[in-house]
Amino acid sequence: MASRQEIYRITFLNKGKVYEIFARQVYQSELYGFIEVEEFLFDERSQVVVDPGEEKLKTEFQDVKRSFIPLQAIIRIDEVEKTGIAKISSGDNIMPFPMPNFGNRSGSES
């Protein structure tokens, strides 16, 4: 039986937008609070019509060997049967994970 390689769809927030990418390797990083993503996959169908969103992602990740994504930016990670179209969409309906406020360290309430 041929071994099947997993494909993961990673959805995360970046610069106020929702990125959806596909990769073969996703795991917890040795850098605390990050997920590592390797072996990016892009839809290689030969089409006359080119998706500008996917082309922008290809350009952004073309020379990237490994990407470290902060845990709080991750929306979801799914194992899927096949790649789809990588895309960037507006993050208007996404609420970021609340983070503690470390700005007031003097101990006095303002």
C-alpha positions in Angstrom: 0.0 0.0 0.0 1.4 3.4 -1.0 2.1 5.8 1.9 0.0 8.9 1.8 1.4 12.2 2.8 -0.8 14.4 4.9 -1.9 17.8 3.6 -2.8 20.5 6.1 -4.9 23.7 5.5 -3.7 26.4 7.9 -6.0 29.4 8.5 -4.4 32.3 10.4 -4.5 36.1 10.9 -1.7 38.2 9.4 -1.8 42.0 9.2 -5.6 42.1 9.7 -6.3 39.7 6.9 -7.2 35.9 7.0 -4.6 33.8 5.2 -5.4 30.2 4.1 -2.4 28.2 3.0 -1.7 24.5 2.5 1.4 22.6 3.7 2.8 19.1 4.3 4.4 19.8 7.6 2.8 21.5 10.7 4.1 21.1 14.2 4.7 22.9 17.5 7.9 25.0 17.4 10.8 25.0 19.8 10.2 28.7 19.9 7.6 29.0 22.7 4.2 30.1 21.4 4.7 29.4 17.7 3.6 26.8 15.1 6.1 25.8 12.4 4.9 25.3 8.9 7.0 23.8 6.2 6.7 22.5 2.6 4.1 24.9 1.3 1.7 23.7 -1.4 0.1 25.8 -4.0 -2.5 24.7 -6.5 -0.5 23.8 -9.7 -3.4 23.3 -12.0 -2.7 24.7 -15.5 -5.3 27.3 -16.0 -5.7 30.3 -18.2 -7.4 32.2 -15.4 -4.9 33.2 -12.6 -6.2 33.9 -9.1 -4.4 37.1 -8.0 -4.8 36.2 -4.3 -3.0 32.9 -4.7 -0.3 34.5 -6.9 0.3 37.1 -4.1 0.7 34.2 -1.6 3.0 32.3 -3.9 5.2 35.5 -4.2 5.1 36.1 -0.4 6.1 32.5 0.4 8.3 31.7 -2.7 11.6 31.7 -0.9 10.4 30.7 2.6 11.7 27.4 3.8 9.9 27.5 7.2 7.4 29.9 8.7 6.8 30.5 12.4 3.2 31.5 13.1 2.2 32.8 16.6 -0.3 30.5 18.3 -2.7 33.4 18.9 -2.9 34.1 15.2 -4.0 30.5 14.3 -7.7 30.3 13.6 -7.7 26.6 12.7 -5.6 23.7 11.2 -7.3 21.0 9.2 -6.0 17.8 7.7 -7.5 17.6 4.2 -7.5 15.1 1.3 -6.1 17.5 -1.4 -4.9 21.1 -1.8 -7.3 23.9 -2.6 -6.7 27.4 -3.6 -4.6 29.4 -1.2 -6.2 32.8 -0.5 -6.1 36.0 1.5 -9.5 37.4 2.6 -10.5 40.3 4.8 -10.6 39.6 8.5 -13.7 41.7 9.2 -15.7 39.0 10.9 -12.8 37.6 12.9 -12.2 38.6 16.6 -8.6 38.2 17.7 -7.8 36.1 20.7 -7.7 38.4 23.8 -4.2 39.1 25.1 -3.4 40.3 28.6 -2.4 44.0 28.9 1.2 44.2 30.1 1.5 48.0 29.6 0.9 49.0 33.2 3.8 47.5 35.1 4.2 50.1 37.8 1.6 48.4 40.0 -0.7 51.5 40.3 -4.1 51.5 38.6 -4.8 54.3 36.2 
